[in-house]
Amino acid sequence: MCLCCHVPHTAALPNLVVRDGNQLCVECHDKEGRHVAKPHGAVTSGKGCLSCHAPHAAKQKPLLVATPPDLCATCHAKSMDAQKAKVVHAPFASGDCTSCHDPHGSEVPAILKDRSDKVCFSCHADKEMDFQKSVVHAPVQNGDCVSCHNPHGAQEAKLLRKAGAALCADCHGDLMKEAVGGSNHPPFQSGDCLTCHDPHASSQVGMTVSAQSELCLGCHGDVAAAKPASKHAPFAAGECSKCHNPHKSALAKLRLADSPDLCLTCHKPLKDRMASEHPHPPAAADCLRCHRPHDAEVRHLLVKTMQPLCGECHDAKSASFSKAHIGIDAAVMDCMKCHDPHASNDPKFLQPQVHPPFAGRSCDDCHVVK
């Protein structure tokens, strides 16, 4: 009935309409005319509803003056340039703009039908379950898929806005700067972030693709001993980042600090002893002089068996050594039974608990000394 919209003789508005176009349409189409936080610009400006709809008849449903995407292109020509991209999002390629966007208005930016992630999961439902992990990338957690992916088209695979590390650098710029004069992890240096990290979610700290023990040893299997008799606790627990920075360091081998400072951050009782007692020079200079940092084929993470190791500094064949040890063959000695290899208040680094005759150097009380 024409008189629903027009007066028969005269009206204050053009085309004899009874009231403003949008107000008139809302009387019947209250759903499309609802108040939303982000109304479509075409609805609130210019010809309003008639920007997209014909008032009387049209070849397209629902009275559209043209079909999407041609209709959308009349205002969004720049967005349509994404049709020429190397990788085009399937709904956009097919011109199905309304699969993601509400043509009238929305409560979220870009007049999306819902929050970005919920719109994406409507097609990529399998990914929603994949992202239910203990550590989630902040953009994924916030439902901001479009911070990394272009929703229409892109030159990179998977609709990524930029290639590789350049995309990560948008948020992690300071981290992405290489260490000058130090050491840089090769995957980090070459921008291969996804070698170690999952870009969406992970069950591992740091969003790594697997546990550190598995991930790091995948490339650095040579650091493990063939038949380890002892293992450094962080290494055994797969906590490589306790000692190494996984990206870059001002020091060699990505170390967080040099020895002995690095070692003493965990071995605090020993640190206190070395501060209050007389430290053994090799221990004070570099723990790695005597110990392996990961594991070893001998006990106490020693770089070699005890007698040859101690023999590097102490000549077991000298007369003074033989006299001090009453002629006992060094090959059968357990040096640490009597000596502390790290620190002591005794000038000869003897253990604090000493047999009284031995403390008085009266060996012949118990031994036949020649």
C-alpha positions in Angstrom: 0.0 0.0 0.0 1.6 3.2 -1.2 0.1 5.3 1.5 2.2 3.5 4.1 5.1 5.5 2.9 3.7 8.4 0.8 1.1 11.1 1.3 -1.3 11.5 -1.6 -1.1 15.2 -2.2 1.6 17.2 -0.4 4.5 16.5 2.0 7.3 18.4 3.7 9.8 15.8 2.3 10.8 14.9 -1.3 8.9 12.1 -3.1 5.9 12.8 -0.8 7.3 10.5 1.9 5.6 10.7 5.2 8.9 11.0 7.1 12.6 10.7 6.8 13.7 7.6 4.9 15.5 5.8 7.7 12.8 6.5 10.3 10.2 5.2 7.8 12.1 2.0 7.2 12.6 1.3 10.9 8.9 1.2 11.4 8.8 -2.2 9.6 12.4 -3.2 9.9 13.2 -2.6 13.5 15.8 -5.3 13.6 17.9 -3.6 10.9 17.2 -0.2 12.5 18.3 -1.2 16.0 20.8 1.0 17.8 24.3 -0.4 17.7 27.7 0.9 18.7 29.1 0.7 15.2 26.4 1.5 12.7 27.2 1.1 9.0 28.1 4.5 7.6 25.7 4.0 4.7 22.8 3.7 7.1 23.6 6.9 9.0 24.7 9.2 6.2 23.7 10.2 2.7 20.6 8.4 1.4 20.6 6.1 4.4 18.8 2.8 3.7 18.4 3.9 0.1 22.1 3.8 -0.4 21.8 0.0 -0.7 18.1 -0.7 -1.1 15.6 0.3 -3.7 12.4 1.6 -2.2 10.0 -0.2 -4.6 11.5 -3.1 -6.5 14.8 -4.6 -7.4 16.2 -7.7 -9.1 18.1 -8.7 -6.0 17.0 -9.7 -2.6 16.3 -7.9 -0.3 15.6 -5.1 -2.7 19.4 -4.4 -3.1 20.3 -2.0 -5.8 23.2 -4.3 -6.7 24.7 -7.6 -5.5 27.7 -7.8 -3.2 30.5 -7.4 -3.8 29.7 -4.9 -6.5 27.3 -3.1 -4.1 30.0 -2.9 -1.4 32.6 -1.8 -3.9 30.7 1.4 -4.6 32.0 2.7 -1.2 34.8 0.3 -0.4 36.8 0.3 -3.6 40.1 0.3 -1.8 39.2 -2.8 0.2 38.3 -4.6 -3.1 41.9 -4.2 -4.3 42.6 -7.2 -2.1 41.0 -9.3 -4.8 44.3 -8.9 -6.6 46.4 -10.2 -3.7 48.4 -13.4 -4.0 46.3 -15.1 -1.3 42.6 -14.2 -1.1 40.3 -15.1 1.8 37.7 -17.6 0.4 34.5 -15.6 1.5 36.0 -12.4 0.1 37.0 -14.1 -3.1 33.4 -15.3 -3.6 32.0 -11.9 -2.8 30.3 -13.1 0.3 30.9 -10.0 2.4 27.9 -10.6 4.7 29.4 -13.9 5.9 31.6 -11.8 8.2 30.1 -8.4 8.2 26.6 -7.2 9.3 25.5 -4.7 6.5 23.6 -2.5 8.9 25.7 -2.3 12.1 27.5 -4.1 14.9 28.7 -3.8 18.4 32.3 -4.5 17.3 34.7 -2.7 14.9 34.5 -3.2 11.1 30.8 -4.0 11.6 31.8 -7.7 12.1 29.0 -10.0 13.1 30.8 -10.8 16.3 34.2 -10.5 17.9 36.9 -11.3 15.3 37.9 -14.7 16.7 34.2 -15.9 16.9 33.7 -14.9 13.3 36.8 -16.8 12.3 35.9 -19.9 14.3 32.5 -20.1 12.6 34.5 -21.5 9.6 37.7 -22.6 11.4 36.1 -24.5 14.2 39.0 -27.0 14.5 41.3 -24.1 15.4 39.2 -23.1 18.4 40.0 -26.4 20.1 43.7 -26.2 19.1 44.0 -22.9 21.0 42.6 -24.2 24.3 46.1 -24.5 25.8 47.8 -23.2 28.9 49.8 -20.5 27.1 47.9 -18.4 24.5 49.4 -15.7 22.3 47.9 -12.3 23.4 46.2 -11.5 20.1 44.5 -14.9 20.1 43.5 -14.5 23.8 42.0 -11.1 22.9 40.2 -12.4 19.8 42.3 -10.1 17.6 43.0 -12.5 14.7 43.3 -9.5 12.3 46.3 -8.1 14.1 48.3 -10.9 12.3 46.0 -11.9 9.4 44.5 -9.8 6.7 40.9 -10.8 6.5 40.5 -10.0 2.8 43.8 -10.8 1.0 47.6 -10.7 1.5 50.8 -11.4 -0.4 51.9 -13.9 2.3 50.7 -17.5 3.0 47.9 -17.9 5.5 46.8 -14.3 4.9 49.6 -13.0 7.1 50.1 -9.2 7.0 53.9 -9.5 6.8 56.4 -12.3 6.3 58.2 -14.1 9.2 60.0 -12.0 11.8 58.8 -8.7 10.3 55.3 -9.5 11.6 56.6 -10.5 15.1 58.6 -7.3 15.2 55.4 -5.2 15.2 54.9 -6.2 18.8 58.3 -7.5 19.8 60.5 -4.9 18.3 63.0 -4.6 21.1 63.4 -8.3 21.4 64.0 -8.7 17.7 67.1 -6.5 17.8 70.3 -8.6 17.5 73.0 -8.6 20.2 76.0 -6.8 18.8 79.3 -8.3 19.8 77.7 -11.2 21.6 75.9 -14.3 20.4 72.6 -14.7 18.6 70.6 -17.9 18.3 70.7 -18.9 14.6 66.9 -19.3 14.2 66.4 -16.0 15.9 69.1 -14.3 13.8 67.5 -15.6 10.5 64.0 -14.6 11.6 62.7 -18.2 11.8 60.5 -17.6 14.9 58.2 -20.5 14.1 61.1 -23.0 14.4 60.7 -22.7 18.2 57.4 -21.0 18.8 53.7 -21.7 18.0 52.1 -18.4 16.9 48.7 -19.2 18.5 48.9 -21.4 21.6 51.1 -23.9 23.3 51.2 -26.1 26.4 54.8 -25.0 27.1 56.1 -21.8 28.7 57.2 -19.3 26.1 54.8 -20.8 23.6 57.5 -23.2 22.4 56.4 -25.9 20.0 57.6 -28.6 22.4 59.3 -28.9 25.8 62.8 -27.4 25.9 64.5 -30.7 26.5 63.0 -32.0 23.2 63.2 -28.7 21.3 66.8 -27.7 22.1 68.3 -31.2 21.8 66.6 -31.5 18.4 69.5 -29.3 17.1 72.0 -29.5 20.0 72.1 -33.2 20.6 75.9 -33.0 20.7 75.9 -31.4 24.1 74.8 -34.6 25.8 77.4 -37.2 27.0 77.2 -40.7 25.4 76.9 -42.5 28.8 76.1 -39.8 31.4 76.9 -40.8 35.0 75.8 -37.4 36.3 73.5 -34.7 35.0 73.2 -31.0 35.8 69.7 -30.6 37.4 68.5 -27.8 35.0 69.7 -29.9 32.0 68.0 -33.1 33.3 64.8 -31.1 33.9 64.9 -29.7 30.4 65.3 -26.1 31.7 67.9 -24.9 29.2 66.7 -21.3 29.6 67.9 -21.4 33.3 71.4 -20.8 31.9 70.9 -19.7 28.2 68.9 -16.9 26.6 67.0 -18.6 23.7 67.3 -15.5 21.5 70.5 -13.4 22.1 73.1 -12.6 24.7 76.0 -10.3 25.2 78.0 -13.4 26.1 79.2 -16.4 24.2 76.9 -19.5 23.8 73.9 -17.4 24.7 74.9 -17.6 28.4 72.9 -15.4 30.8 76.1 -14.8 32.8 79.7 -16.0 32.8 81.0 -18.6 35.2 81.3 -18.6 38.2 78.5 -16.0 38.5 76.1 -18.0 36.5 76.6 -21.1 38.5 76.5 -19.4 41.8 73.0 -18.0 41.1 71.7 -21.4 42.0 74.5 -22.7 44.2 74.0 -20.1 46.8 75.4 -22.1 49.8 78.6 -22.5 47.9 78.5 -18.8 47.0 78.3 -17.9 50.7 81.2 -20.3 51.5 83.4 -18.9 48.8 82.7 -15.4 50.2 83.5 -16.3 53.8 86.2 -18.9 53.3 89.3 -19.1 51.1 88.2 -20.0 47.6 90.1 -22.5 45.6 91.6 -20.6 42.7 90.2 -22.7 39.8 86.7 -22.6 41.4 86.9 -18.8 41.8 88.0 -18.4 38.2 85.8 -20.7 36.2 83.6 -23.6 37.2 84.0 -25.1 33.7 87.6 -25.7 34.3 86.6 -28.8 36.3 82.9 -29.3 35.5 80.8 -30.0 32.4 77.7 -27.8 32.2 75.2 -30.3 31.0 76.2 -33.9 31.9 79.3 -36.0 32.3 80.5 -39.6 32.1 81.9 -39.3 35.6 80.3 -38.2 38.9 80.0 -34.6 40.0 79.8 -33.4 36.3 83.6 -33.6 36.2 85.3 -33.1 32.9 87.4 -36.2 33.6 88.1 -38.7 36.4 89.3 -37.1 39.6 92.9 -38.1 39.7 93.8 -37.0 36.2 91.8 -33.8 36.8 93.6 -32.9 40.0 96.9 -33.9 38.4 96.6 -31.0 36.0 97.5 -28.7 38.8 99.1 -31.0 41.4 102.1 -33.2 40.5 101.4 -36.5 42.1 105.0 -37.7 41.3 106.7 -34.9 43.2 108.6 -35.6 46.4 106.5 -33.1 48.3 103.2 -34.7 47.2 104.5 -38.2 48.1 105.6 -37.0 51.5 102.4 -35.3 52.3 100.4 -38.4 51.3 102.8 -40.9 53.0 103.7 -42.5 49.7 100.1 -43.7 48.9 99.6 -44.1 45.1 97.6 -41.2 43.8 95.7 -43.5 41.5 93.9 -45.1 44.4 93.0 -41.8 46.2 89.7 -40.1 46.4 90.9 -36.5 46.7 87.5 -35.1 47.8 87.5 -37.5 50.8 90.1 -35.2 52.4 90.0 -32.0 50.4 87.3 -29.5 49.6 87.6 -28.5 45.9 85.8 -25.2 46.2 86.6 -23.4 49.5 88.0 -23.9 52.9 89.5 -22.2 55.9 92.3 -24.7 55.9 95.5 -23.7 53.9 95.5 -27.2 52.3 91.7 -27.1 51.6 91.1 -29.9 54.0 87.5 -30.8 54.8 86.2 -29.2 58.0 85.8 -32.6 59.8 89.3 -34.0 60.2 90.5 -37.1 62.1 92.4 -35.6 65.2 95.7 -37.5 64.5 95.6 -36.4 60.9 94.9 -32.8 62.0 98.0 -33.0 64.1 99.9 -34.5 61.2 100.6 -37.6 63.2 100.1 -40.1 60.5 102.4 -42.7 62.0 100.0 -43.1 64.9 97.9 -45.2 62.6 100.0 -45.9 59.5 103.4 -47.5 59.0 105.2 -44.6 57.4 108.5 -45.3 55.5 
